[in-house]
Amino acid sequence: MPRIVALTTRDVRARTSRHLDGSDAAHADPDYSAAYAILTTDHVDGLQGHGFTFTIGRGNDLVCAAIDALAHHVVGRDLDEITGDMAGWWRSLTSDSQLRWLGPEKGVIHLATAAIVNAVWDLWAKTAGLPVWQLVASLTPEQLVSTLDLRYLSDVLDRDRALDLLRDARPGLDVRASSLQQTGIPAYITSAGWLGYPDDKVQQLCRDMYADGWRSFKTKVGISVAADQHRCRIMRDELGDDVQLMVDCNQVWDVPQAIEWMRQLDGFDLRWIEEPTSPDDVLGHAAIRRALQPTGIRVATGEHVANRVVFKQLLQAEAIDYLQADACRVGGLNEVITILLMARVFDVPVCCHAGGIGLCEYVQHIAAIDHVVVGAPLTDRTTEYASHLHEHFLHPARIERGAYVVPTAPGYSAELHPESYESLLYPTGSEWRS
Amino acid sequence: MPRIVALTTRDVRARTSRHLDGSDAAHADPDYSAAYAILTTDHVDGLQGHGFTFTIGRGNDLVCAAIDALAHHVVGRDLDEITGDMAGWWRSLTSDSQLRWLGPEKGVIHLATAAIVNAVWDLWAKTAGLPVWQLVASLTPEQLVSTLDLRYLSDVLDRDRALDLLRDARPGLDVRASSLQQTGIPAYITSAGWLGYPDDKVQQLCRDMYADGWRSFKTKVGISVAADQHRCRIMRDELGDDVQLMVDCNQVWDVPQAIEWMRQLDGFDLRWIEEPTSPDDVLGHAAIRRALQPTGIRVATGEHVANRVVFKQLLQAEAIDYLQADACRVGGLNEVITILLMARVFDVPVCCHAGGIGLCEYVQHIAAIDHVVVGAPLTDRTTEYASHLHEHFLHPARIERGAYVVPTAPGYSAELHPESYESLLYPTGSEWRS
């Protein structure tokens, strides 16, 4: 097993704001960015671990600096020393006796934790010669639970409960894996509905994506009731009534406003409203969900939920119909798997947040773990997809007929082409010089 | 009114870890630190605004970098342009379309927001020639509400409700101010009970502080039930049964563990258990509070609560008996005042978190605002005090007979002596060279 000899950060940014790709009601001009942690090892084949966290531009440098501040927890360690007590190692990052004050377990320091944690999983999987989802599937329930820090969760998920869930899911694991490799991972697409796009662009994109096999779409809303009704009408007219349509206002409403606004978007057969208010407002989401139940519009959130403790409460309060964990908002794959297990306890479908840069590459593994290892059904689950920036990845996410193709390359699919690390480097890469 | 021409950051740290001052169950070796935002103006008298956020060492540089990243929201602005629409200006910081991804409103980016916001209040108050609490008292209810961003709060506190509260508190405002200046602000002291202190040091400190007039004490707990019982017994034996005694475990327990553990600390007549579990666990605090009601031990939290939305829920869920907002964990004085108003709606006493470096200097203003402007009674309220590091401040907090003396110097009491900015500068100041 290799020894980690160095950690290098890379501040990588794409100028997506030029064409308003990714624009929504709270983020008018995102430049999709990634703060990378690259682990160099003494492995004879030069194996590296690549992990990143996603941001939308300014501040990506702060996350890189936070990764550097945490580097002493990983540099100089043998990989098997880390993986031998991964929960303990994970807690050493999140409970650093001085750095934890900056969170704890939220914001810049937790985003940085995710980059490092995901880089370790990437390295571990490459060492095993497996894609991360298959590495996780190869662990025994005892091994997998030993990677999870269940602190603060014992009122809903303790070690025994986690083991029971994983043991119950053992039978059929191989069958589910084979089947998923044949069917692909159910997905929906966000790329037709960015808020800044003009009507004709939305119509054309809907037409093209439908032709490509997409049957589940999402659009951004939150400008005005009239504008949102107009956007929903355009998409329904173009797509027909048989496709799934979701809406996402990116946190711009107060609780009473969310209820009132969404009642006026009734009639478009919307599957969910995403992030209807502050991501911190567990009880607010619960109130919105209760109020909207007569409309059939369900409530989804998670991409800005900081950690497993907030997800625990979203589940306890029956605040959400869909749980949209982000692969690097929480502290990397270990915390994500913990959240998958809690969602299974409450029987709430996980539909991971993706898009951005690289998130699609991560979440395909998570969706596979949820189904294959945790044993969640595919019913009523769908994983987000956005179509840009995949060309930068060594092993990009692939879509066939509106579903993710289960990844096969060893690692966590996070590594960029060497030339993309150069061209996207902020502020000196070619992306930023022009 | 001055124009803000530059923002300078200062990474200031005290080596408190040398003597375990400030040590607790989650933070074994804090170096009390402050990330300063210093606003330079074109004012004829060279007026500056000084604001900081508190950290405990490593990572203070990250907060300074985040202050720099937000500086464009304040540099080049006229002070009256900011104070004329302070809620709008505040939201421009917290909703920066790219930087908000790093929070939103939590962690490093929100700590940095607080430093800048508090520096603006310091400047505004110096310009008015008033201590901040008196500046706030001099504003009309309409002016004060115009400084508050009430986003996400309308289910418990909208503009009309905020105005009603402040108008109702107008009668008697001057009388309360005069009275408070005579009696001082009720306080308790934490300095005898740091976790790393040996028994004889705790005993001697209790004896000295009691002799100085202190009648309300707090100790850290969370090592083991036996060790905590021992610490409580030592302090009760030394102090007698007539003083208030509180305990603080700094987030180290799960919910069931907190309940079980605290039941075993029954019998020491403890006023509250502080931070019994994750600061994000609103529903967990509510469960602990319900379970401990038969013991009479009440529940307090807040120093790690990220923002007003989480405080809203702590109040809605009846999760806390005491609300311990931090002056710079949330987004500066504007958000603190919003929280004071919400606490008034729910009739929950605010007992601000202090200690650290500079927090005592801030919170004396907040306690005065709560009583004088918001109209909260003094009953069952107490503000934290810790006795170290005040010598670095130009206008340090002053204690008489266990109560804060209401501050009189213009500003927010945040400014350090020029020589302290030099000696504490990390890593080149004399504090760190030795």
HADDOCK unambig.tbl for C-alpha pairs under 7 A between the chains (distance, minus, plus):
assign (segid A and resid 26 and name CA) (segid B and resid 97 and name CA) 6.51 0.50 0.50
assign (segid A and resid 27 and name CA) (segid B and resid 97 and name CA) 4.80 0.50 0.50
assign (segid A and resid 27 and name CA) (segid B and resid 98 and name CA) 6.63 0.50 0.50
assign (segid A and resid 28 and name CA) (segid B and resid 97 and name CA) 6.28 0.50 0.50
assign (segid A and resid 29 and name CA) (segid B and resid 97 and name CA) 6.90 0.50 0.50
assign (segid A and resid 30 and name CA) (segid B and resid 98 and name CA) 6.19 0.50 0.50
assign (segid A and resid 55 and name CA) (segid B and resid 101 and name CA) 6.27 0.50 0.50
assign (segid A and resid 56 and name CA) (segid B and resid 98 and name CA) 5.56 0.50 0.50
assign (segid A and resid 56 and name CA) (segid B and resid 101 and name CA) 6.66 0.50 0.50
assign (segid A and resid 57 and name CA) (segid B and resid 98 and name CA) 5.76 0.50 0.50
assign (segid A and resid 58 and name CA) (segid B and resid 98 and name CA) 5.57 0.50 0.50
assign (segid A and resid 58 and name CA) (segid B and resid 99 and name CA) 5.64 0.50 0.50
assign (segid A and resid 59 and name CA) (segid B and resid 99 and name CA) 5.67 0.50 0.50
assign (segid A and resid 62 and name CA) (segid B and resid 62 and name CA) 6.68 0.50 0.50
assign (segid A and resid 62 and name CA) (segid B and resid 65 and name CA) 6.97 0.50 0.50
assign (segid A and resid 62 and name CA) (segid B and resid 66 and name CA) 6.85 0.50 0.50
assign (segid A and resid 65 and name CA) (segid B and resid 62 and name CA) 6.97 0.50 0.50
assign (segid A and resid 66 and name CA) (segid B and resid 62 and name CA) 6.85 0.50 0.50
assign (segid A and resid 97 and name CA) (segid B and resid 26 and name CA) 6.51 0.50 0.50
assign (segid A and resid 97 and name CA) (segid B and resid 27 and name CA) 4.80 0.50 0.50
assign (segid A and resid 97 and name CA) (segid B and resid 28 and name CA) 6.27 0.50 0.50
assign (segid A and resid 97 and name CA) (segid B and resid 29 and name CA) 6.90 0.50 0.50
assign (segid A and resid 98 and name CA) (segid B and resid 27 and name CA) 6.62 0.50 0.50
assign (segid A and resid 98 and name CA) (segid B and resid 30 and name CA) 6.17 0.50 0.50
assign (segid A and resid 98 and name CA) (segid B and resid 56 and name CA) 5.55 0.50 0.50
assign (segid A and resid 98 and name CA) (segid B and resid 57 and name CA) 5.74 0.50 0.50
assign (segid A and resid 98 and name CA) (segid B and resid 58 and name CA) 5.57 0.50 0.50
assign (segid A and resid 99 and name CA) (segid B and resid 58 and name CA) 5.64 0.50 0.50
assign (segid A and resid 99 and name CA) (segid B and resid 59 and name CA) 5.68 0.50 0.50
assign (segid A and resid 101 and name CA) (segid B and resid 55 and name CA) 6.28 0.50 0.50
assign (segid A and resid 101 and name CA) (segid B and resid 56 and name CA) 6.66 0.50 0.50
assign (segid A and resid 102 and name CA) (segid B and resid 107 and name CA) 5.47 0.50 0.50
assign (segid A and resid 102 and name CA) (segid B and resid 108 and name CA) 5.69 0.50 0.50
assign (segid A and resid 103 and name CA) (segid B and resid 107 and name CA) 4.88 0.50 0.50
assign (segid A and resid 106 and name CA) (segid B and resid 106 and name CA) 6.95 0.50 0.50
assign (segid A and resid 106 and name CA) (segid B and resid 107 and name CA) 5.85 0.50 0.50
assign (segid A and resid 107 and name CA) (segid B and resid 102 and name CA) 5.48 0.50 0.50
assign (segid A and resid 107 and name CA) (segid B and resid 103 and name CA) 4.90 0.50 0.50
assign (segid A and resid 107 and name CA) (segid B and resid 106 and name CA) 5.86 0.50 0.50
assign (segid A and resid 107 and name CA) (segid B and resid 107 and name CA) 4.43 0.50 0.50
assign (segid A and resid 107 and name CA) (segid B and resid 108 and name CA) 6.32 0.50 0.50
assign (segid A and resid 108 and name CA) (segid B and resid 102 and name CA) 5.70 0.50 0.50
assign (segid A and resid 108 and name CA) (segid B and resid 107 and name CA) 6.31 0.50 0.50
assign (segid A and resid 108 and name CA) (segid B and resid 108 and name CA) 5.88 0.50 0.50
assign (segid A and resid 151 and name CA) (segid B and resid 254 and name CA) 6.58 0.50 0.50
assign (segid A and resid 152 and name CA) (segid B and resid 254 and name CA) 4.55 0.50 0.50
assign (segid A and resid 152 and name CA) (segid B and resid 255 and name CA) 6.78 0.50 0.50
assign (segid A and resid 152 and name CA) (segid B and resid 278 and name CA) 6.62 0.50 0.50
assign (segid A and resid 153 and name CA) (segid B and resid 254 and name CA) 6.92 0.50 0.50
assign (segid A and resid 154 and name CA) (segid B and resid 254 and name CA) 6.57 0.50 0.50
assign (segid A and resid 155 and name CA) (segid B and resid 255 and name CA) 6.58 0.50 0.50
assign (segid A and resid 155 and name CA) (segid B and resid 256 and name CA) 6.62 0.50 0.50
assign (segid A and resid 254 and name CA) (segid B and resid 151 and name CA) 6.58 0.50 0.50
assign (segid A and resid 254 and name CA) (segid B and resid 152 and name CA) 4.55 0.50 0.50
assign (segid A and resid 254 and name CA) (segid B and resid 153 and name CA) 6.91 0.50 0.50
assign (segid A and resid 254 and name CA) (segid B and resid 154 and name CA) 6.55 0.50 0.50
assign (segid A and resid 255 and name CA) (segid B and resid 152 and name CA) 6.78 0.50 0.50
assign (segid A and resid 255 and name CA) (segid B and resid 155 and name CA) 6.57 0.50 0.50
assign (segid A and resid 256 and name CA) (segid B and resid 155 and name CA) 6.61 0.50 0.50
assign (segid A and resid 278 and name CA) (segid B and resid 152 and name CA) 6.64 0.50 0.50
assign (segid A and resid 280 and name CA) (segid B and resid 309 and name CA) 6.41 0.50 0.50
assign (segid A and resid 280 and name CA) (segid B and resid 310 and name CA) 6.42 0.50 0.50
assign (segid A and resid 281 and name CA) (segid B and resid 309 and name CA) 6.16 0.50 0.50
assign (segid A and resid 281 and name CA) (segid B and resid 310 and name CA) 6.80 0.50 0.50
assign (segid A and resid 283 and name CA) (segid B and resid 313 and name CA) 6.64 0.50 0.50
assign (segid A and resid 309 and name CA) (segid B and resid 280 and name CA) 6.43 0.50 0.50
assign (segid A and resid 309 and name CA) (segid B and resid 281 and name CA) 6.17 0.50 0.50
assign (segid A and resid 310 and name CA) (segid B and resid 280 and name CA) 6.42 0.50 0.50
assign (segid A and resid 310 and name CA) (segid B and resid 281 and name CA) 6.79 0.50 0.50
assign (segid A and resid 313 and name CA) (segid B and resid 283 and name CA) 6.64 0.50 0.50
